[in-house]
């Protein structure tokens, strides 16, 4: 899948993790974007201003540069990416909460119960 937000970086292939997009910023900096994380990111794009969305994308890049090896996961409980111990795992709220960008999830069950 093409993630245009990260097209400025070199996309690399990881045969061990075919479902995650992998980007290399420089020789030492690599980050993975799991599909569920990207779905969450796109959810923010639909609900925040373009400026706030750009802050989120910029923060993803900043955190990647700072930590060198990052996997952006859908959930800590079930990461889909298999990497060595040098990587840290972050969820979307690890990026958005420090920026004080919040989106309320108003999804709920059906009102048509018995």
Phi, psi and omega per residue, in radians:
X1 nan 2.541 -3.127
X2 -1.682 2.205 3.092
X3 -1.944 1.681 -3.027
X4 -1.069 -0.427 3.138
X5 -1.060 -0.413 -3.050
X6 -2.046 0.325 -3.077
X7 -1.184 -0.268 3.108
X8 -1.274 -0.233 -3.099
X9 -1.823 2.785 3.124
X10 -1.307 2.161 3.069
X11 -1.538 2.257 3.131
X12 -2.055 2.765 3.141
X13 -1.786 2.421 3.072
X14 -2.192 1.821 -3.084
X15 -1.044 -0.471 3.136
X16 -1.296 -0.376 -3.090
X17 -2.340 1.222 -3.018
X18 -1.231 -0.285 -3.074
X19 -1.588 -0.300 -3.139
X20 -1.676 2.476 2.986
X21 -1.418 2.418 -3.104
X22 -2.128 2.266 -3.113
X23 -2.172 2.490 3.111
X24 -2.044 2.140 3.129
X25 -1.514 -0.783 3.071
X26 -2.621 -2.993 -3.061
X27 -1.042 -0.490 -3.064
X28 -1.832 -0.181 -2.986
X29 -1.999 2.037 3.133
X30 -2.331 2.386 3.045
X31 -2.394 2.571 3.132
X32 -1.881 2.491 3.031
X33 -2.112 1.932 3.076
X34 -1.309 2.624 -3.128
X35 -0.973 -0.673 -3.130
X36 -1.183 -0.676 3.068
X37 -1.045 -0.777 -3.127
X38 -1.132 -0.619 3.058
X39 -1.070 -0.761 3.089
X40 -1.102 -0.734 3.123
X41 -1.062 -0.779 3.113
X42 -1.124 -0.569 3.062
X43 -1.068 -0.678 3.072
X44 -1.160 -0.696 -3.132
X45 -1.017 -0.631 -3.136
X46 -1.297 -0.286 -2.983
X47 -2.093 -0.122 -3.124
X48 -2.114 2.988 3.122
X49 -1.230 2.764 3.064
X50 -1.000 -0.606 3.126
X51 -1.164 -0.738 3.115
X52 -1.156 -0.701 3.122
X53 -1.082 -0.736 3.122
X54 -1.115 -0.631 3.070
X55 -1.065 -0.688 3.128
X56 -1.125 -0.847 3.135
X57 -1.073 -0.769 3.114
X58 -1.068 -0.658 3.134
X59 -1.184 -0.654 3.078
X60 -1.036 -0.793 3.134
X61 -1.156 -0.761 3.137
X62 -1.051 -0.803 3.133
X63 -1.129 -0.664 3.112
X64 -1.109 -0.787 3.134
X65 -1.116 -0.669 -3.121
X66 -1.199 -0.739 -3.028
X67 -1.693 -0.201 3.059
X68 1.242 -0.686 -3.123
X69 -2.345 1.865 -3.057
X70 -2.341 2.459 2.970
X71 -2.050 2.086 3.081
X72 -1.591 1.918 -2.977
X73 -1.869 2.772 3.039
X74 -1.254 -0.704 3.130
X75 -2.679 2.449 3.088
X76 -1.087 -0.566 -3.042
X77 -1.133 -0.587 -3.084
X78 -2.413 1.167 3.103
X79 -1.140 2.482 -3.114
X80 -1.694 -0.120 -3.040
X81 -1.830 2.266 -3.131
X82 -1.813 1.864 -3.129
X83 -2.329 2.981 3.135
X84 -1.339 3.092 -3.038
X85 -1.245 -0.069 3.135
X86 -1.370 -0.163 -3.103
X87 -1.630 2.533 2.980
X88 -1.827 2.676 -3.133
X89 -1.950 2.243 3.141
X90 -2.272 2.482 3.053
X91 -1.716 2.967 -3.105
X92 -1.027 -0.642 -3.127
X93 -1.209 -0.391 3.047
X94 -1.162 -0.403 3.109
X95 -1.611 -0.835 -2.995
X96 -1.382 -0.624 -3.107
X97 -1.046 -0.826 3.106
X98 -1.095 -0.427 3.093
X99 -1.447 -0.098 -3.077
X100 1.003 0.738 3.032
X101 -1.949 1.960 -3.054
X102 -2.150 2.525 3.042
X103 -2.253 2.175 3.137
X104 -1.398 2.226 3.100
X105 -1.518 1.833 -3.086
X106 -1.680 0.219 3.127
X107 -1.211 2.466 3.139
X108 -2.671 2.960 -3.131
X109 -1.176 2.990 -3.118
X110 -1.190 2.586 3.049
X111 -1.546 0.055 -3.045
X112 -1.767 0.776 3.113
X113 -1.411 3.046 3.110
X114 -1.295 nan nan
